[in-house]
Every structure is written in C-alpha cells, then in structure tokens.
C-alpha cells in the first residue's frame, strides 16, 4: 500500500476512534437496550409527549450506533482493498479504493462535526424565519432564494420541513417565511446560519441591469420543549382565521383554515397554514408562539439567548455573516469562518454542508456556543 494512503487510513482510524470515545458506544448500547424496552411497553402511547421523546431518542441512538459501526467496517474493508490493488497492480481496484477513501473522509468528517453539538439546545429541532431587509423587491426575492436554499438542503438530507408561515410579496419574493426543521440536532446544525446574508448581483428587476446589493435576516431558534414550555393565558391572545397561500408544490392548505395568533402583551404575531384544519394550525401556531415567548423570557432574565443565537443586529451593510456575490465574479464567502466557494449555483441549490460544518466548528471555538 502507498505510504501516503497508509497515513490517510491511520488518520481516519484516529478520528473514528475519537468519535467512538466521545459518543461512548458502550453507554449508547446500554441506553439503546433501555429505550427498546420502553418502546415495547403496551401503554407507551398513553402519554403522547413521553412516547415521542422515547421514540425520537431511540431513532437517534440507533442511527449513531449504526453509523459508527458502518464506518468502522468500511474502514477495515478499505485497508484490504488498497492492499489488493497494490499486490495485483489493478488500476480498477485502486480507483474504487480512492473513491471510497474520499467518501469516508467526507462522511467521517461530518460525523466528527456532529459530535461538537453538545450545547444545551443543540439537540432541538430548529425554527427558522427568513425576513428581507434593505433592498426592496430585490431583497424580497433574495429571501425567497434563501428559503429555496434551505429547503433543498433539508431535502438532500431527508429532513422533514414544515412551513408555518408564508407571506408572499406583491411583486416578487416573500415578506416572511417561517419553517421548522423536524430532525434531532437541527438547531445545533443550523445555529451558525443565524444572521444577515448579503447578495450582490445584477438586478433582474432593474430595466437598466444595474448591480444591486440585497440583505435578508435568517433567524434560527431552538424549538420549545414540553419541559420548558411557557404558559399562555387564553385571555392574552387574539386568534384570527384567514385563507392561506404558499409556495407551489409544498402542499400548503388553501382553505380558510390558516390561523394567526397575536399575543397581546408583547404584540408577537405568529401564523400557521400548513395543516389541514384550524385546530391543527392553531396547535402548531401555539408551539411557534411559545418558542418566541421562551426566547423573550430568557433574554429578559439573563440574556442567555443572545449567547446562543448571537446578536441580531440591523439587517443592513456591516452586520452580515455571509456574502453571496454573483456579479462581477462568482463567490460565496462566510465572513466568520473564511469558508468560501466559487460554486454559487450548487450552494444556492442547497449544497451548503461545508459552510454549515465550518460554522459549527467556529461556534465551538469562538465562544458562541451555548455549552
């Protein structure tokens, strides 16, 4: 086997061993056995909230164990494959081994990043709101482009995504989009996306084809948990029903079942329109409201959410976290991590894992993490 490939395999082995220690596989296997026993109880679903907690954790633990065991097996097989290629001087086998090595390096690196998600709220699902800033119709269109980027990213990973609110703009784009990424560790994964995103391009809405700078705010919040839910007095809310509208192909209901809830003491307004009935939409909107109230409560008590999510700031020049330049050159660059890519098309089509992972590492090393 070539010496450089021996070094690559040794590095992967060391990384995987470190991951196994961080995850504590013996402990995970004990936990898995206990969760399987609880999931098998006949009265499991008598308590829906507890049942969902158990089944979600069971799925996460099963996935972690299976993933690590699969990588270990593939790494062992890869060493044999490189040895065979060297002994037989087989170019086809060598190419297969090189391809598998590259795949393992990517996948093990992604899992290593996942082990950094140890903050108090990292395991939660994520509530994401995209709001256009300065730039008029161009920024509204930019907000829609960001929505599509995150939608495609979630689709690539098979993460369920629910649209809670969709406010169409008059000419193009959106005024606001609120959606929930329904997978464990969604908040920890996306927390680094929180901030102002800046786009530079030739405006498709300018008949003189001038260059336009647009801004949009991406607000990422951990979804409220039953253990820390904020009680909401029914006397303090106003509930309005309206006809929904939504992104094509997303299955948003178009009957008069959409629900808007206004929390009168704080003037916080939330909407939900993705469910099939007013009752379901009201329940989903209440979750969003409780999440926003929890955020407000923690900010008032100890400024804890500022540490988790970073400073919100004005949606304008100087406060952005990432630049997307489509003219006069092609470049996406994160201003915190230095991560950059000239492949603007794939990035805007959801290929953002490198940026997401770099932001996770940055949060961990910069003190922005809530751990």
N, C-alpha and C positions, 0 to 999 in steps of 0.2 A: 504494500500500500504506500502511495506517495506520502512523504513526511508531512507535507502541509495538510493533507486530508486526515492524517492521524491526529494532528494538532486540533483541527476543526472538530473532530469527533470527541476528543478529550474535553474541549471547551463546552460542547453541548452536554456531555455527561456531567460535567461540574455544575452547569446551570440547572440541569434537571434534578440533580441531587439536592441542590439548594432549594429548589421549588418544593421537592418532596418533604424537606425538613420544615419549611415554612407552613405548608399545608398540614403537616403532621398526619401522614397517611394512617398510621395505627389508630390514632384518635378518630379520624374520619370513618374508618371501618367500624369502630365501636358505635359511633353516632349513627351510621347507616343502619346497623342492626336494630338499634333502638327505634329509629324512625320507621323502619319497615314494620316493626311490631305495633307501633302506634297507628300506622296507616291501615293495619289489618283489623283494628278494633271495630266491631259491628256498629257501635254508636258514634263513630268518628264524626259524621256529618250532623250530629245533634247540635254541635257548636260550629257553625259555618266558618267563623273567623279563625278559630283554632285549627280547623281542618285545612283551611287554605294555607295557613302558616306551616303546618306539618308537611303537606304535600309539596309546597314550594321549596322548602328546605331539603326535603327528600330528593327532589329533582336536581337541586344544586349540588348536593353531596355526591349523588350518583354520577353526575356529569364530571365533577372534579376527579373522582377516583378513576373513572373510565378513561378520561383524557390523559392523565399521568401514566396510567398503565399502558395505554396505546403508544404514547411517545417512547416509553422505555423499551417496549417490544420492537418498535420501528427502528430505534437507535441501535439495538443489538443486531437486527437484521441488516442494517445499513453497513455495519462493520464487515459483516460476512460478504456483502455484495461488492464492496470495494476490494476485498481480498480476492474474490473470484475474478474480478475484472483485471487485476494486476497479474494474477497467475496465468490466466488464459489469454491475456492481451486482447481482450474483447472490447472493441470500441462501443458497441451497442450497450453492453452491460455497464461500462463506465459512464456513458451518457445517462443511463437510468439512475445510477447511483448519484451522479451530480445533481440531477433533478430532484431526487428525494432528499438530498442534503439541503438544498436550497429551501424546499418546502418545510422541512423540520426546523431549520433555523428561524424561519418566519413564525411558525406556529408555537415553538417553544418560547421565543421572544415575547409573543403576545400573551402567553400564559404567565410568563415572568412578570409582565406589567400588571396582570390581574392580581397577582399576589401583593402588589403595592396598595391595593384598595382596602385599607384597613381602618379608614376613618369611621367615625360613629354613624354616619348616614350613607356611607358608600354602597351598602348592600341594597338600599332602597330603589324602587322604581323612580323614574325621573319625570317631572312635569316641566315642559319646555314651552316658553312663549317667545314668539318672534314678532318684533314691532319695528316698522320702518322709522327712520329718523330723518335728518335733513336730506333734502334731495327730491322732494315732491314725488311725482309719478315714478321716477327712476328708482327711488328708494322703496316704493311700494312693490315695484317689480322685483327689486333685489330681495325683499323679504320673501316673495314667492319663490325665487330661485333657491334661497337658503332652506325653505320648507322642503322643496324637492330634493335637495342635497341630503338632508337628514332622513327623509322618507326612504330614499334609495339606499342610504347607509343601513337603516334598520332592515329593509327588505333583503339586502345582501346577507345579513346575519340571521335572518329568520326571526327577528324580534317583533312581537305584536305591537302595534301602534294604534292608539285611539285618538281621534280628533275630537276635542271637547268644544272648541270654538273656532269659527271660521268667518272672518269679516272681510268680505270682498270689497276692493276699492272701486271707485266709479269708473275710471278709465282703464287701469291695468293693475295687476298685482293684488296685494292684500293689505288691509289696515292692521290686522292682527290674526295670528294663528296660535292656538294653544293645543298642545297634544301631549299624550302620556306614552312613554316608552315602557311597556309592561314586561320587564325581564329583570331578574335579580342583578344588582350591581349597575343598573342603568345610570343611576345618579353619579356614582363614583366614576363611571366611564365618561360621562358627558359633562361633568362639572367644569372641566377645563375649557369647554365651549362657551361658558358664560362670559359675556362681554360684547363690545361693539365690533362688528365685522364691516370692513370698508371695501367697496368695489370701485374700480376705475375702469371705464370702458367708453366706447363711442355710443352715445345715447341713441337707442332705436326710436326714441320719441322726439328727437330734435331734427327738424327738417334741414338743418344746416350741418348735421352729422358732427356736432362738436363733442369733445371729450367731457364726460360727466363723472363726478365723484358722488357716490351714494353711501349711506350708512344704514345699518339695521342692528337692533339690540337683540341678542339671544339671552334670555333669562332662564336659568336652569335651577330647579328647586327639588329637593327630595320630597317624594310623596308622603303625605301624613300617614302615620301608622295608628292602628287602633289603640296602642298603648299611650300615645301622646296626642290623641285627637282633642281638639278644642271644642268645648260645648258651645253650641249656637242656640240662643234663645229665639224661638219662632216669632216672637213679637218684634225682634230686631231685624227681620229680613222682609224684603218685598219680592214676590215671585211673579214674573211676567212670562207669558207663553207667546211664542211667535213662530212664523214659518221659517224653516231653516233653509240654508243654501250651503253648498260645499264644493270641494274640489272634485272634478269629474272622475268617476271611477272609484271613488273612495267609499261609496255606499252610505253617504250621509243621508239621513231621512229627509224628505221634502214635504212632510205633512205639518200641520200646526202642532207639533209636539216638542219643538225646541223650547228650552227653559233658560231664562235669565234670572239670576238671583242677585239682589242688591243688599249688601249688609249695611244697614242704615247708620250705625255708629261710626263706621270707618269709611263709608262710601265705596267699599270694594265691590266691584261688579264682576261676576263670572257667568259664563254661559256653557251649555252643553246641548249638542244636537245630533250626536252620533248614534244614540239609542233609538229603539222603535216605539217607545211610549213616553208620555210625560213623566210617569212615575220613575222610569229608569233614568231619564235625563235629569230629573230633579236629584236623584240619589248621586249620580255622577258629578253634578254641579256642586253638591254639598261637599263632596270629597275635595274638589278643587278649592272651594271657599275655605274649608278647614285647613288645607295646606297653606293658603295665603295668610290666614289668621295666625297659624302656628309660626310662620315666618315673621310676622309682625310682632308677635309676643316675644319671641326670642331676641329680636333686635332691640326691643324696648328694655328687656330685663338685663341683658348682658352683652349685647352686640355680637352674639355668637354666630348669627347667620352671616354677618359681614365677613367673619373669618372663614366661613365655609364657602361662600359664594364669591367673595371678592367685592370690591367697591363697584356699585352700579354705575355711577358716573353719568355724564351727559352723553346723549347719542350724537356725537359730533367729532370733528377733527381733533386729534390729540388723545382721545380716550380709547382708541381701537386696540384690539388684541391681535387681529389678523387682517392682512391686506390681500385682496384678490385683484390682480392687475391683468386686464385683457387687452389694453392698449396704452402705450405704443409697443409693449412687449408682453409676453405671457409669463406670469409668475404668481404663485400663492406663497406668502411668507407669514409665519407666525412671529410676532414681534417679541414674545417672551422666550420662546424656546430656540428661535433661529431656524426651525424646520422650514424648508422651502421646497417647492416643486414647480417645474415648468409645465407639468401636465395639467393645465387648468380644466380641460374638458372632463377627464376622469374624476378629478377632485369634486367638481360641481355635480357630477353624476353619482356621488356618494362614496368615492374611494378616498376616505379621509382617515383611515386607520393609523397611518404614520403620524398625522397631526394629533389625533386623539391620544395615542400612546405617548408621544413626546410631551403632551400637556399633563398627562398623569404623572410622568417622571418629574416634570417641573413642579407640580403641586407638592410632591413629596419632598423635594429638596429645597424649595423656596420658602417653606413655612406657610403656604396657602392651604395645606391640607388641614382637615378638622380633627385629625387623630390626636 
